[in-house]
């Protein structure tokens, strides 16, 4: 979740495909619930919708060349004779594909606003894509992008205030746990009826083109069968490392296991010269990434309890404690925005764990600073890698059926190959479609400023198989704060405190938060 406008990689987090072990088409075809405030019963799978495929397909990022091939295409076109039966009555929100098919946008000239947290540069790009959509869609829909804050937490706070005022936007960026919180208030709608619509939805071919892990990450364990958001971008946590520095201390490649990594941290550090191995951020996602790499989890697979006090959690916190005790880590204060990038670029720290969406920012910072060779890799791991999957999706709010459909068509447009490729090339995020992969990789490799990092960007597509998510359930934001305040911040100053005791106490509090935020009557 990150960089410059994505702030600290996210400040509010995601939920993942590993938690919801279902195939994407099945996940996209669960029957929606009818009540916006109660969790639905298990849904029955339906036959995949077969709408025509779309003709073609979207921090402080640096300017990058966009391949000439990717030109925006027209918005999804309506089909004729969708069904032999007469139009059905439409509820708000629609609860079946047939209801969505019955919505007529002709001549309605619906206007929708999208709230996000991207910087002005990306706002301009986003609005340019919306302008293309506005000119090409056959329904007269007018979409507008609006910066709702510099961080995901800013958008979260603004959306909550808007919900309370009864004036939510038509759509906004939202992490899965945030969408679950909005859904518990009856404010966010299930997108399955729109995805499965014969007239306006996605074909089986389209769904197959999406990276399945990305689609799976929006399936929510608290509202089973519902899809509370749809992906238009994703990123993963990676390890940024100073290649030249590692070579100086005798490492031709970044360590792959935690024992070797800790040994390298000792060799790289010299506090008297203000040289440290690791940039410590007050970010629960760093902790989660370390836990995943050791085979642990943050939340149980069924979403019933927090389990980050496992041995994987203990080992992760114990390492942080040792790093500070041995003066091998540098604390990045929350007030020092993007301090880890600055310290890395100046050659003060050798390793940073951060979102892959930060690639453009690290490239820019290093080019202006230390001008050393750098790269990214998987974090060290125990038996097999575990990768923290980031990336907020776009959620649609309960307004009117017409606006809800218009909002869905905007999301569908952003997910088409040309748009997701352009967005990835210009922001550092990963495209959500397989058909966009090569175009994006080629663009990175064609730009000499990326160096070997362009090759590593391409490798990330092979790392998806290890993807996991922290917690897609309502109430995870305060749990993140709890992990930092009660655990991470304690061990970096108290070298005698027992990590296990801290984690055990934190899990008790976290599970109470989970209970307090669980859907009512579920």
C-alpha positions as CSV (number, residue, x, y, z in Angstrom):
1,X,0.0,0.0,0.0
2,X,2.4,2.9,-1.1
3,X,4.5,5.8,-1.8
4,X,4.0,9.3,-1.7
5,X,0.2,9.3,-1.9
6,X,-0.1,5.7,-0.8
7,X,1.6,6.6,2.4
8,X,3.6,4.0,4.3
9,X,2.5,1.5,1.8
10,X,-1.0,1.7,3.0
11,X,-2.0,2.7,6.4
12,X,-5.0,0.4,6.1
13,X,-4.8,-3.0,4.8
14,X,-5.8,-5.7,2.5
15,X,-7.3,-9.2,2.4
16,X,-6.2,-12.0,0.2
17,X,-6.7,-14.9,-2.0
18,X,-4.8,-17.2,0.4
19,X,-7.5,-16.5,2.9
20,X,-10.3,-17.3,0.5
21,X,-9.4,-20.5,-1.3
22,X,-11.9,-20.3,-4.1
23,X,-11.4,-20.0,-7.8
24,X,-12.1,-16.6,-9.3
25,X,-15.0,-17.5,-11.5
26,X,-16.7,-19.3,-8.6
27,X,-16.0,-16.4,-6.3
28,X,-17.4,-13.9,-8.8
29,X,-20.6,-15.9,-9.1
30,X,-21.9,-16.2,-5.6
31,X,-25.5,-15.1,-5.1
32,X,-25.6,-11.7,-3.3
33,X,-27.3,-11.0,0.0
34,X,-30.4,-8.9,0.2
35,X,-29.8,-7.2,3.5
36,X,-27.0,-4.6,3.7
37,X,-26.5,-5.0,7.4
38,X,-26.5,-8.8,7.9
39,X,-24.1,-11.4,6.7
40,X,-25.6,-13.5,3.9
41,X,-26.0,-17.3,4.0
42,X,-23.6,-19.3,1.9
43,X,-24.3,-18.7,-1.7
44,X,-24.8,-21.2,-4.5
45,X,-22.6,-21.1,-7.5
46,X,-24.1,-20.0,-10.8
47,X,-23.3,-20.5,-14.4
48,X,-20.6,-18.0,-15.6
49,X,-22.0,-15.0,-17.4
50,X,-21.1,-14.8,-21.0
51,X,-21.0,-11.2,-21.9
52,X,-19.0,-10.1,-24.9
53,X,-15.3,-9.4,-24.0
54,X,-14.3,-5.8,-23.7
55,X,-12.6,-4.5,-26.9
56,X,-9.4,-3.7,-25.0
57,X,-8.6,-2.3,-21.8
58,X,-4.8,2.2,-15.1
59,X,3.5,8.5,-4.7
60,X,4.9,10.8,-6.5
61,X,5.8,8.8,-9.5
62,X,8.4,9.8,-12.1
63,X,7.5,10.3,-15.7
64,X,7.9,7.2,-17.8
65,X,7.3,6.5,-21.4
66,X,4.0,5.0,-22.3
67,X,4.0,2.5,-25.2
68,X,2.2,3.9,-28.2
69,X,0.2,0.8,-28.6
70,X,-2.0,1.3,-25.6
71,X,-4.9,3.5,-26.6
72,X,-8.1,3.8,-24.5
73,X,-11.0,2.0,-26.0
74,X,-14.7,2.5,-25.8
75,X,-16.6,1.6,-22.6
76,X,-18.5,-1.7,-22.6
77,X,-21.2,-1.7,-25.2
78,X,-24.7,-3.0,-24.3
79,X,-25.9,-6.1,-26.0
80,X,-29.4,-6.7,-27.5
81,X,-32.0,-9.3,-26.5
82,X,-30.3,-10.1,-23.2
83,X,-33.1,-12.4,-22.1
84,X,-36.4,-13.6,-23.4
85,X,-38.3,-12.6,-20.3
86,X,-39.5,-9.1,-19.5
87,X,-37.4,-6.8,-17.4
88,X,-37.5,-7.6,-13.7
89,X,-38.1,-5.1,-10.9
90,X,-34.9,-3.6,-9.7
91,X,-34.1,-3.2,-6.0
92,X,-31.6,-0.9,-4.5
93,X,-29.0,-2.3,-4.7
94,X,-29.7,-4.9,-7.4
95,X,-29.4,-8.4,-6.0
96,X,-29.2,-10.4,-9.2
97,X,-27.7,-10.2,-12.6
98,X,-31.2,-10.0,-14.1
99,X,-31.9,-6.9,-12.1
100,X,-28.7,-5.3,-13.4
101,X,-29.7,-6.3,-16.9
102,X,-33.0,-4.4,-16.5
103,X,-31.4,-1.1,-15.6
104,X,-31.6,1.3,-18.6
105,X,-28.9,4.1,-18.6
106,X,-30.0,5.5,-22.0
107,X,-30.4,9.2,-21.8
108,X,-29.8,9.3,-18.0
109,X,-26.5,11.1,-18.3
110,X,-25.4,9.8,-14.9
111,X,-22.5,11.5,-13.1
112,X,-20.2,9.6,-10.7
113,X,-17.3,10.7,-8.6
114,X,-14.3,8.5,-7.6
115,X,-12.5,9.4,-4.4
116,X,-8.8,8.3,-4.2
117,X,-5.5,9.2,-2.5
118,X,-3.1,9.5,-5.5
119,X,-1.0,12.7,-5.9
120,X,-1.8,15.3,-8.5
121,X,0.3,13.7,-11.2
122,X,-1.7,10.5,-10.9
123,X,-4.9,12.5,-10.6
124,X,-4.2,14.1,-13.9
125,X,-3.6,10.7,-15.5
126,X,-6.7,9.2,-13.9
127,X,-8.9,12.1,-15.1
128,X,-7.4,11.8,-18.6
129,X,-8.5,8.2,-18.7
130,X,-11.9,9.2,-17.3
131,X,-12.2,11.8,-20.0
132,X,-11.7,9.1,-22.6
133,X,-14.4,7.0,-20.9
134,X,-16.7,10.0,-20.8
135,X,-16.3,10.5,-24.6
136,X,-16.7,6.9,-25.6
137,X,-19.3,5.3,-23.4
138,X,-22.7,5.0,-25.1
139,X,-24.7,6.0,-22.0
140,X,-23.6,9.6,-21.4
141,X,-21.9,8.6,-18.1
142,X,-19.6,11.4,-16.8
143,X,-16.9,10.2,-14.4
144,X,-14.8,12.5,-12.3
145,X,-11.7,11.7,-10.2
146,X,-11.2,13.6,-6.9
147,X,-8.3,13.5,-4.5
148,X,-9.8,12.8,-1.1
149,X,-6.6,12.8,0.9
150,X,-2.9,12.0,0.8
151,X,-3.2,8.6,2.5
152,X,-5.7,5.7,2.5
153,X,-6.5,6.7,6.1
154,X,-7.5,10.1,4.9
155,X,-9.9,8.6,2.3
156,X,-11.2,6.2,5.0
157,X,-12.0,9.1,7.4
158,X,-13.7,11.2,4.7
159,X,-15.8,8.3,3.5
160,X,-16.9,7.5,7.0
161,X,-18.0,11.1,7.5
162,X,-19.8,11.1,4.1
163,X,-21.6,7.9,5.1
164,X,-22.8,9.4,8.3
165,X,-24.0,12.5,6.4
166,X,-25.9,10.3,3.9
167,X,-23.7,11.6,1.1
168,X,-21.2,8.9,0.1
169,X,-19.3,9.1,-3.2
170,X,-20.4,6.8,-6.0
171,X,-17.1,4.9,-5.7
172,X,-13.8,5.1,-3.8
173,X,-10.6,3.4,-3.3
174,X,-10.9,1.0,-0.3
175,X,-8.9,-1.7,1.3
176,X,-10.8,-4.9,1.9
177,X,-11.0,-4.4,5.7
178,X,-12.3,-0.9,5.1
179,X,-14.9,-2.1,2.6
180,X,-16.1,-4.7,5.2
181,X,-16.6,-1.9,7.7
182,X,-18.6,0.2,5.2
183,X,-20.6,-2.9,4.3
184,X,-21.5,-3.4,7.9
185,X,-23.1,0.0,7.8
186,X,-25.1,-0.9,4.7
187,X,-23.1,1.6,2.6
188,X,-21.1,-0.6,0.2
189,X,-22.8,-2.9,-2.2
190,X,-22.0,-6.4,-3.5
191,X,-20.6,-6.3,-7.0
192,X,-21.4,-9.9,-8.0
193,X,-24.7,-9.0,-9.7
194,X,-22.9,-6.5,-11.9
195,X,-19.9,-8.8,-12.7
196,X,-22.3,-11.6,-13.7
197,X,-24.7,-9.4,-15.7
198,X,-25.1,-10.6,-19.3
199,X,-25.5,-7.1,-20.5
200,X,-23.0,-5.1,-18.5
201,X,-20.7,-7.7,-16.8
202,X,-17.5,-9.6,-17.5
203,X,-17.3,-12.7,-19.7
204,X,-15.6,-15.8,-18.6
205,X,-12.8,-15.0,-20.9
206,X,-12.4,-11.6,-19.3
207,X,-12.4,-13.1,-15.8
208,X,-9.8,-15.6,-16.8
209,X,-7.5,-12.8,-18.1
210,X,-7.4,-11.2,-14.6
211,X,-4.7,-12.5,-12.2
212,X,-6.8,-14.9,-10.1
213,X,-4.9,-14.0,-6.9
214,X,-5.9,-10.4,-7.3
215,X,-9.6,-11.3,-7.8
216,X,-9.6,-13.7,-4.9
217,X,-8.3,-11.0,-2.6
218,X,-11.7,-9.3,-2.6
219,X,-13.7,-12.3,-1.4
220,X,-14.6,-11.5,2.2
221,X,-14.8,-14.0,5.1
222,X,-17.3,-11.9,7.1
223,X,-19.7,-11.4,4.2
224,X,-19.3,-14.8,2.5
225,X,-20.2,-14.9,-1.2
226,X,-20.1,-11.1,-1.5
227,X,-17.6,-9.1,-3.5
228,X,-17.2,-5.7,-1.8
229,X,-14.6,-4.3,-4.2
230,X,-12.9,-5.0,-7.5
231,X,-9.1,-4.7,-8.3
232,X,-7.7,-2.1,-10.7
233,X,-4.2,-2.2,-9.2
234,X,-2.0,-4.3,-6.9
235,X,1.5,-4.4,-5.4
236,X,3.5,-6.7,-3.1
237,X,6.0,-6.1,-0.3
238,X,9.5,-6.6,-1.5
239,X,13.0,-6.0,0.0
240,X,14.8,-3.0,-1.4
241,X,18.6,-3.5,-1.0
242,X,21.8,-1.7,-1.8
243,X,23.7,-4.0,-4.2
244,X,27.0,-2.1,-3.9
245,X,26.9,-2.2,-0.1
246,X,26.2,-5.9,0.1
247,X,29.1,-6.6,-2.3
248,X,31.4,-4.5,0.0
249,X,30.6,-6.8,2.9
250,X,30.9,-10.0,0.9
251,X,27.5,-10.8,-0.5
252,X,27.0,-11.2,-4.3
253,X,23.2,-11.7,-3.8
254,X,20.7,-10.8,-1.1
255,X,20.4,-13.4,1.7
256,X,17.5,-15.8,1.1
257,X,17.1,-17.1,4.7
258,X,16.7,-15.1,7.9
259,X,19.8,-16.4,9.6
260,X,22.1,-15.3,6.8
261,X,20.2,-12.0,6.6
262,X,20.8,-11.3,10.2
263,X,24.5,-12.1,9.8
264,X,24.7,-9.6,6.9
265,X,22.9,-7.0,9.1
266,X,25.7,-7.2,11.6
267,X,28.4,-6.8,8.9
268,X,26.6,-3.9,7.3
269,X,26.0,-1.9,10.5
270,X,28.3,0.7,12.1
271,X,26.4,3.0,14.4
272,X,29.4,5.3,14.9
273,X,29.2,6.1,11.2
274,X,25.4,6.2,11.2
275,X,25.3,3.2,9.0
276,X,22.5,0.7,9.7
277,X,21.3,-2.5,8.0
278,X,17.6,-2.0,8.4
279,X,15.1,0.9,8.2
280,X,12.4,0.1,10.9
281,X,9.0,1.6,10.1
282,X,6.1,1.8,12.5
283,X,4.1,-0.3,10.1
284,X,2.2,-3.4,11.0
285,X,2.6,-4.5,7.4
286,X,6.3,-5.0,7.8
287,X,5.6,-7.3,10.8
288,X,3.0,-9.1,8.7
289,X,5.4,-9.6,5.9
290,X,8.0,-11.1,8.2
291,X,5.4,-13.4,9.7
292,X,4.3,-14.6,6.2
293,X,7.9,-15.3,5.3
294,X,8.2,-17.6,8.3
295,X,5.1,-19.6,7.4
296,X,2.7,-17.8,9.8
297,X,-0.5,-15.8,9.4
298,X,-2.1,-12.7,10.9
299,X,-5.7,-13.9,10.7
300,X,-7.0,-17.4,10.7
301,X,-8.1,-18.6,7.2
302,X,-11.8,-18.5,8.1
303,X,-11.5,-15.0,9.6
304,X,-12.5,-16.2,13.1
305,X,-9.5,-15.1,15.1
306,X,-6.2,-13.4,15.0
307,X,-3.2,-15.7,15.2
308,X,-0.1,-13.6,14.9
309,X,1.2,-14.8,18.3
310,X,2.5,-18.0,16.6
311,X,6.1,-18.9,16.6
312,X,6.5,-17.0,13.3
313,X,5.3,-13.9,15.1
314,X,7.5,-14.4,18.0
315,X,10.6,-14.9,15.8
316,X,9.8,-11.8,13.8
317,X,9.4,-9.6,16.9
318,X,12.5,-11.1,18.5
319,X,14.5,-10.2,15.4
320,X,13.4,-6.6,15.6
321,X,14.4,-6.6,19.3
322,X,17.9,-7.9,18.5
323,X,18.5,-5.5,15.7
324,X,17.9,-2.5,17.9
325,X,19.8,-4.0,20.8
326,X,22.8,-4.5,18.5
327,X,22.4,-1.1,16.9
328,X,21.7,-2.6,13.5
329,X,18.4,-0.9,12.8
330,X,17.3,2.8,12.4
331,X,13.9,3.9,13.5
332,X,11.9,5.9,11.0
333,X,9.5,8.1,13.0
334,X,5.9,8.3,11.8
335,X,6.4,12.1,11.4
336,X,9.2,11.5,8.9
337,X,7.2,10.9,5.8
338,X,8.9,8.5,3.5
339,X,12.0,8.6,5.6
340,X,12.9,5.1,4.7
341,X,13.2,6.1,1.0
342,X,15.4,9.1,1.9
343,X,17.6,7.1,4.2
344,X,18.0,4.4,1.7
345,X,18.8,6.8,-1.1
346,X,21.4,8.6,1.0
347,X,23.2,5.3,1.7
348,X,22.3,5.2,5.4
349,X,20.4,1.9,5.4
350,X,21.1,-1.2,3.4
351,X,17.6,-2.8,3.5
352,X,14.0,-1.6,3.4
353,X,10.9,-3.7,3.4
354,X,8.3,-1.8,1.4
355,X,5.7,-1.9,-1.3
356,X,6.7,-2.6,-4.9
357,X,4.6,0.4,-5.9
358,X,7.4,2.5,-4.5
359,X,9.7,1.5,-7.3
360,X,9.4,4.9,-9.1
361,X,10.1,6.8,-5.9
362,X,13.1,4.7,-4.9
363,X,14.5,5.1,-8.4
364,X,14.0,8.8,-8.3
365,X,15.4,9.2,-4.8
366,X,18.6,7.1,-5.5
367,X,19.2,8.9,-8.8
368,X,19.2,12.2,-6.9
369,X,21.1,10.9,-3.9
370,X,23.6,8.1,-3.6
371,X,23.6,7.0,-7.2
372,X,24.5,3.4,-6.2
373,X,23.3,0.2,-7.7
374,X,20.1,-1.1,-6.0
375,X,17.5,-3.8,-6.6
376,X,14.6,-5.6,-5.1
377,X,14.1,-9.2,-4.0
378,X,11.8,-11.4,-2.0
379,X,12.2,-11.0,1.7
380,X,14.2,-13.8,3.4
381,X,12.1,-16.8,4.3
382,X,12.2,-20.0,6.3
383,X,10.9,-22.9,4.2
384,X,9.2,-21.2,1.3
385,X,8.5,-17.5,0.5
386,X,5.4,-15.7,1.8
387,X,4.5,-12.5,0.0
388,X,2.3,-9.7,1.4
389,X,-0.2,-8.7,-1.2
390,X,-1.2,-5.1,-1.3
391,X,-3.5,-2.9,-3.2
392,X,-6.8,-1.3,-2.4
393,X,-9.7,-2.1,-4.7
394,X,-12.5,0.1,-5.7
395,X,-15.8,-0.1,-3.9
396,X,-19.2,1.1,-5.0
397,X,-21.6,2.8,-2.6
398,X,-25.3,2.5,-2.2
399,X,-26.8,5.5,-4.1
400,X,-29.2,4.6,-6.9
401,X,-29.3,1.5,-9.2
402,X,-28.4,3.8,-12.1
403,X,-25.4,5.3,-10.4
404,X,-24.3,2.0,-9.0
405,X,-24.3,0.5,-12.5
406,X,-22.4,3.6,-13.9
407,X,-19.8,3.2,-11.2
408,X,-19.3,-0.5,-12.1
409,X,-18.8,0.4,-15.7
410,X,-16.1,2.9,-14.7
411,X,-14.4,0.1,-12.7
412,X,-14.7,-2.3,-15.7
413,X,-13.2,0.3,-18.0
414,X,-10.2,0.9,-15.7
415,X,-9.6,-2.9,-15.6
416,X,-9.3,-3.2,-19.4
417,X,-5.9,-4.0,-20.8
418,X,-4.9,-0.6,-22.2
419,X,-5.9,1.3,-19.0
420,X,-4.3,-1.2,-16.5
421,X,-1.1,-1.2,-18.6
422,X,-0.9,2.6,-18.7
423,X,-1.6,2.9,-15.0
424,X,1.1,0.3,-14.1
425,X,3.7,1.9,-16.4
426,X,3.1,5.4,-14.9
427,X,2.7,4.5,-11.2
428,X,4.8,1.5,-10.5
429,X,1.8,-0.7,-9.6
430,X,1.2,-4.1,-11.1
431,X,-1.4,-4.5,-13.9
432,X,-4.4,-6.6,-13.0
433,X,-4.6,-8.4,-16.4
434,X,-2.3,-11.0,-17.7
435,X,-2.7,-9.6,-21.2
436,X,-1.1,-6.3,-20.0
437,X,2.0,-8.0,-18.4
438,X,4.4,-8.1,-21.3
439,X,3.6,-4.5,-22.4
440,X,4.4,-3.2,-18.9
441,X,7.5,-5.3,-18.5
442,X,8.8,-4.2,-21.9
443,X,8.2,-0.5,-21.0
444,X,10.3,-0.9,-17.8
445,X,13.1,-2.7,-19.6
446,X,13.1,-0.1,-22.4
447,X,13.8,2.7,-19.9
448,X,17.5,2.6,-19.0
449,X,17.0,4.4,-15.7
450,X,15.5,1.2,-14.2
451,X,18.6,-0.9,-14.7
452,X,18.4,-4.3,-13.1
453,X,15.3,-3.3,-11.2
454,X,13.4,-3.7,-14.4
455,X,14.3,-7.4,-14.5
456,X,13.2,-7.7,-10.9
457,X,9.9,-6.1,-11.7
458,X,9.3,-8.8,-14.2
459,X,10.1,-11.5,-11.6
460,X,7.3,-10.2,-9.4
461,X,4.8,-11.9,-11.6
462,X,6.4,-15.2,-10.5
463,X,6.1,-14.2,-6.9
464,X,2.3,-14.0,-6.9
465,X,2.1,-17.7,-6.2
466,X,3.3,-17.0,-2.6
467,X,0.8,-14.2,-2.0
468,X,-1.0,-13.8,1.3
469,X,-3.0,-11.1,2.9
470,X,-3.1,-9.6,6.4
471,X,-6.7,-9.2,7.4
472,X,-9.7,-8.3,5.1
473,X,-12.1,-8.0,8.0
474,X,-13.7,-5.0,9.6
475,X,-11.8,-3.5,12.5
476,X,-8.3,-4.3,11.2
477,X,-7.2,-0.6,11.3
478,X,-7.2,-0.4,15.1
479,X,-5.6,-3.9,15.2
480,X,-2.7,-2.5,13.1
481,X,-2.3,0.4,15.5
482,X,-2.4,-2.1,18.4
483,X,0.4,-4.2,16.8
484,X,2.7,-1.2,16.5
485,X,1.9,0.4,19.8
486,X,1.8,-2.6,22.1
487,X,4.4,-4.8,20.4
488,X,6.7,-3.3,17.8
489,X,7.3,0.0,19.6
490,X,7.9,-1.8,22.8
491,X,10.6,-4.2,21.7
492,X,12.8,-1.6,20.0
493,X,13.3,0.2,23.3
494,X,12.9,-2.6,25.9
495,X,15.4,-5.4,25.3
496,X,14.3,-7.5,28.2
497,X,10.6,-7.7,27.5
498,X,9.3,-11.1,26.3
499,X,8.0,-10.9,22.7
500,X,5.7,-13.8,23.3
501,X,4.0,-12.1,26.2
502,X,3.5,-9.0,24.2
503,X,2.0,-10.9,21.3
504,X,-0.2,-13.0,23.4
505,X,-1.7,-9.9,25.1
506,X,-2.1,-8.2,21.8
507,X,-3.9,-11.1,20.2
508,X,-6.4,-11.1,23.1
509,X,-7.2,-7.4,22.5
510,X,-7.2,-7.9,18.7
511,X,-9.8,-10.7,19.0
512,X,-12.0,-8.5,21.1
513,X,-11.8,-5.8,18.3
514,X,-12.7,-8.5,15.8
515,X,-15.7,-9.5,17.8
516,X,-16.8,-5.9,18.3
517,X,-16.7,-5.3,14.5
518,X,-18.2,-8.5,13.4
519,X,-21.4,-8.2,11.3
520,X,-24.4,-8.2,13.5
521,X,-26.8,-11.2,13.4
522,X,-24.2,-13.3,11.6
